[in-house]
Amino acid sequence: MSHSSSQLDIDLAERKGSLEEGAKSAEVVAVPTLEQDPSIPPPDGGSRAWLSLFGGVCLSFSTFGYIIAWGSFQAYYETVLLTSSSSSAIAWIGSLQYSLLFLPGLITGRVFDLGYFRQSLAASTVLYTLANFLTAECKKYWQFLLCQGLAFGIAGGWIYIPCVACISHWFVAKRPMAFGIISLGASLGGIVYPIMFRSLLPTLGFQWTVRTFSFMNFALFMIANFTMRPRLPPKGKAAVDFRSFVSPGFAVYVLSTFVGFLGMYTALTFVTLSAESIGIRNSLAFYLVAIVNATSAIGRVGGGVLAVRYGPINVMVLGTIPTALFTYLWPYMTTQASFIAVVSLYGLFSGPFIGLFAAPVPQMGAIQDTGLRTGTQMTIMALGALAGPPISGALIEHTHNFKATGIFAGTMILVAAGLMASSKVLLHKRLFSDKL
């Protein structure tokens, strides 16, 4: 009996030892989850990442893409719907859209970090759709300003920065390329909307043309609702690490985007009107917005591919210098061929800046604060987008030509290139030394 009891004790001890050893082994091979270790690097691919990127392209197409098609609306409002309003006043509608796409970023970026991406996207879908349909009913300037400028801009801005931050969760090495692809969505929108506007307007009229856009934008927003997901868990209400925000390199980079947006969209905003002023027929002038956005699409994707190898700031600096040159030249072109060539090259070389301006920001601090840091940059940058077109419109009204506007815009873009180069030196002591 005692022998059986001893044997049983030995068996129990061996089993206990095996269980403890197995537990230790399991502990050794356990893979930490994102909740335990948010520093786990993004996968740079996979179905979840690519679905989120596809949803981001849909959002970029229907928000940023619609906004950069503004040049078609500007020309139509000046010549048909709002003839009693000045060029500068009408430009405020477009500049509100531009700026409000980025201006709420300080708030929406933090909201994203706290884990409210899905709720933000749902709210934005409702307001954006409502603003689209209300624009079709507008008759007076103040109505367009409120619906197409203010409400439209707020709805797009409430989700655009979280969209960019969401994509940065999924990509690191391929992040510049991912941002280039998102920006391609904007370029495609900037091509499609002007062509549709020009094609549908004679047959459907203004109201049903805008309603058609509204239905299309709603469908694209719904695709984004079903495909986009953040990768990282909510940060919670922990204190924000402000060290990256007071970095001189980050501050100068943010300043460069503010200055750049003072001039970057001037040529695109007034390309149709300036073309008509030198005798280019109206039927072709309306398509110039689409042509510029088409060449910009090449620059955005090409810039994203190059940035993976050479770094986004390096690529943007080399792109913005010729952009400034072609912006200077734009008002001095007097023939159809030279005009189209110059504005097409302007679109091509502006593509990297427009596609990559957010790409360096996640690398300038902790990934968990990406939303707030990106939002800070875009909020300040938005002030440039808000002021740029009305300043340009006022210069056109004062001088009755586009030359002073071209000089102003080109100078702002050139200064932005210098500031970007300076930020790179402040961050890494050398300009073309690494992939930032």
N, C-alpha and C positions, 0 to 999 in steps of 0.2 A: 504494500500500500504506500509505504514511504517512498519506494523507488518510483512508483507511478506519479506521486505528487511532485517529486524532484524533477522528473522528466517533463511534467506539465509546466513547472516553473521555468525550466530552461527554454521550452518552446515559446512560452509567452514573452520571455526576455528577448529571444531572437527576433520574434515578430515585431516587438516594440522597437528594437534597434533598427530593423529594416525600414519600419515606417518613418523613424526619425531621419535615417539616411536618405530615404526617398524625398522627405519634405525638404531636407537641405539641398538635394539635387534640384528639386523643382524650384527652390528659391534662387538657385544659381542661374538657371536657364530662363526664369520668368522675364518676359518682355514688358518693360514699363509702358503704360498707356499714356495718351496725350494729357489726361487729367493729372497723372503723376509727374510727367515730365514734358511740359509744353515746348521744351527746346529741341525735341525730336525734329530733325530736318524735314522739310516738305518733300513729297515723293517725286516732284518734277514730272508727273505723268500719272497714268492710271485713269480708269473710267470716271471716277468721281471728279478728278481734276479737270479732265477734258469737258465733261458735262457742265461744270461750273464756268469754264472758259467760254463754252458755246452760249450759255445764258448771258454772260457778260457781253459777248458780241451783240446779242439781240438788244440788250439795254443800251449799249453804246450806239447802235444803229438808230434806235428810236428816240434817243435823247440828244446826245452830242451830234449825231448825224443830221437830225432835224434842225438843230440850231445852226450848224454851219451851212445849211441851205438857205439861211436868212437873206442872203443877197437877192434871191429871186423875189421874196416878199417885199424887201426894201424897194426894189425897182417898181413892183406892181402897185404898192401903196402910194409911192410918190407920183406915179403917172395916172392912176385910176381911182383908187379908193379914198386916199387921204391927200388930195391935191392942195388943200388949204393948209396943210401942216408942212413945216420946214424939213429939209433933209436931216438936220441935226436932231430935231424932235422925233422923227420917225426912227432914227438910229438908236434912240434911247430904248425902244422896244427890243431891238436885237441885243443891245448891250446888257439889258436886264437879264435876258435869257442867258447870255454868255456868263455873266458874273454870278448869277444865282445858281448856275450849275455847280459852282465851286464854293461860293460864299458861305453856305451853311456847314462847310466841312469841319470846322472846329467843334460843332455840336454833333453832327452825324458821325464823325470819326470816333468820338468817344462813345456814342450810343452803340456803334458797331462793336467796339472793344468790350462793352458790357454784355453783349450777346443778343441784341435785339435786331439782328439783320432781317429775319423773316418778317417781323412786324413792320419794319421800316419799308420793306419792299411792297407789302400789301397796301399800306397807307399811300405810298407813292403811286401805286397802280390806280387807285381810286381817284386821287386828285389829278393825276396826269391825264387820265381819260376824260374827266369832267372838264378840265381846262381846254383840251383839244376840241371837244364838242361845242363849248361855249364860244370859242374863237370863231366858229362858223357863223354864229349869230351876231357878231359884232358889226357895228355900223360907224361908230365914232372913234376918234383917236383915243380918248380915255378908256374906252371899253377894250380896245386892242392892248393898251398899256397894262391894264389889270389882268386880262385873261391870257393873252399870248406872251406878255412880258413877265408879269409878277407871278401869277398862279402856275403857269407853265414852267417858269424857271425854278420856283420853289419845289415843285413836284419832282423835276428832274434832278435838282441838286440834293434832295433828301436821300436819293439812292445812288447817285453816281460815285461819290467818294467811297461809301461802303462796298460798292461793286468792285472798285479798284483794290481796296484793302482785302476783300474776299479772295481775289485772284492771287494776291501776294502770299496768302496762306499756303497755296498749293505749289508754288514754284519758287526756286532759288536760282540755280544755274540758268534755267530757261526763262527766268522772270522777264528780262527785257524783250525776249521774243513773244512771251505771252501778252505783255503790254502792247507790243506792236500789233498783235492780232486783234486785241480789243479795239485799238485805235483804227484798225482796218474796218471794223464795223462802222465807226463814225464816218470814215471816208466813203464807204458804200452808201450810207444814208445820204451823205452830201452829194453823191452822184444821182441816186435814184429819185430823191424828193424833187429836185429842180426839174428833172426830165418829166416826172409825173405831173408836176405843177403846170409845166408848159403844155403838156399833151392833153390833160383833162380839162383845163380852164375853158377852152373854147366850146367844148361839148357839154360839160356838167355845170359850168359856172363856179364861182368862188366857193359858195357854201358847200356844195356836194364834193368839191375837190378836197376841202379841208375835212369834211366828214369821212371821206375815203381814207385820208391819212389817219384819222382818229381810230377807225376800225383796225387798220393795219398796226398801229402802235399798241393798241390794246392786246392784240394777239401776240405781239413780240414780248410785251411785259408778262403775259401769262406763261409763255415758254420759260422766261427767266425765273418766275415763281416756282416752277416745277423742277428746274435743273440746278439752281445755284445753292450751295451750302458752304458755310465757313468750315474750315478744318479744325481750328483750335477751339478749345473750350472758352467760355466767357472769362474775362479777366477778373470780374468781380469789382468791388469798390476799393481795391487796394490803391495806394498812392501811386501816382504816375512818376516815372523816372524822368525828371526834367533836365538831366545833364545834357542830353542830345539837343534839347531845344535852345540851350544857351551856347552851344558850340558855334564859334565864328564861321566855320565852314558851312554849317547848316543854315545859319542866318543869311550869309551872302548868297547861297544857292536859292533860298526862298526869294530874296530880293531880285535875283536874276530872272525868275519866272514872272514876278510882278512887272518888271520893266519890259520883258519880252512881250507880254500880253497887251501892253499899251500900244504896240505897233503890229503884232503878228497877224491879226485878222483884218487889218485896214484894207489891204488890196482885195481880199476876198469879199468884204462887205460892199465895196463900191465898184467891183469889177464890171458889173453889168452897165451901170450908169456911165462909167468912164469909157467903156467900149462904144456906147451909143453916142457919146460926145465927140468921138473922132469919126463918126459916120459908119460904124459897123452896124449892119442891119439888125433890127430888133429880134428877129427869129434866131439869129446866131448868138447875139449878145446874151440872151436868156440862158443858153446852154453853157456859157463860159464858167458859171459856178460849178457845174457838173464836171467840166474839163479840168478845172483847177483841182477839184477834189479827187478826180481820177489820178492825176499825177501825184497828188499828195499821198494817195493810198500806196503807190509804189515806194515813196519815200518812207512812209511809216513802217511798212513790212520790211523793206530793205534795211532801214535803220535799226529795227529790232533784231534782225539777224546779225548785223555787224556789231551791235552792242553786246551780244553774248560773248563775242571774242575780244572786243576792244574796250568795252565799258560804255555805259549810256552817256555820261558827261562828255567823254572824248568824242563820241559820234555827234552829239548835239552841238558842240562847239564848232566842229567842222561843217555842220549843216547850216547853222544860223548865219555864218559870215556871208556865204553866197546868197542866202535869203535876203539879207540886208541890201546887198548889191542889186538884186532884181527888183526889190521894192523901190529903191532909188530910181531905177530905170523905167519902171512901169508907167509913170505919167508922161514920159517923154516919147513914148512910142506913138507914131502917127499913121502907120499902115496896119492893115488887118493881120498880115503875116507876122510882122515884128511884135505886135501886141499879143497875139496868141502864143508866140514862142516865149516871150518874157514871162507872162503870167503862168504858163505851164511850168517853166523852170522854177518860178517862185513857189508853186505848189509842191514840186518835187523836193526841193531842198528844205522847205518848211516842215515836211513830213516827219523827219526824225525828232524835231523839238516837240511837235504836237503829240506824237506817239509815245515819247519817252520821258516827258517832264516829271512824271511821278515815279519812274523806275528807280532812281538812285535813293529815294527817301527811305524805303525799308532798311537799307544798308547803313543808315546814319544813326541807328539806335536799336533798342530791343525790339524784337519782332512782335511782342505782346502789345506794344504801344504804336504799332504801325498805323492803325486807324486814326488816332489822335494826331500823330505826327504828319500824316498825309493830309488830314483835314486842316491842320494849321497852315501848311504850305498853300493849299488850295484856297483857303479863306483870304489870305493876303494876296495871292495871285489874282483872285476874282476882282479885287479893286482895280487892277490894271485892265481887266476885261471890261469892267463897267465904264471906266473913264475913256478908254481908247477910241471907240467908234464915235461918240459925241464930240470929242476934241477934233477928230478928223473931219466930221461933218461940219463943224463950225469953221474950220480952216477952208473947206471947200466953198462955203457960203461967203466967206470974207474975201477970198481971192478969185472966186468964179472959175477956178480950175483945180486940178488935182496935184500940182507940182509941190506946193508947200506941204500937203498931206503926205506925199511920198517921202519927202525929206524928213519930216517928223517921224513917220513910222519906221523908215530905214535906220535912222539914228537910234531909236529905241531898241531895235533888234540887234544892232551892232554893239551897243552898250551891254545888252543882255549876254551876248557871247563872251565879252570880256569879264563880266561878273561870274559866269559859269566857270571859266578857266581859273579865276581867282579862288573860287570855292574849292576847286579840285586841289589847288596848291595848298590851301589852308588845311584841308583834310588829310592830304597824303604827302605834302611837301614837294611833290613832283606832278607834272601835268599828265603826260602820256605814259605812266608807269604801271598802272594796274587797271583792273576791270571795274572801275566806278564811273 
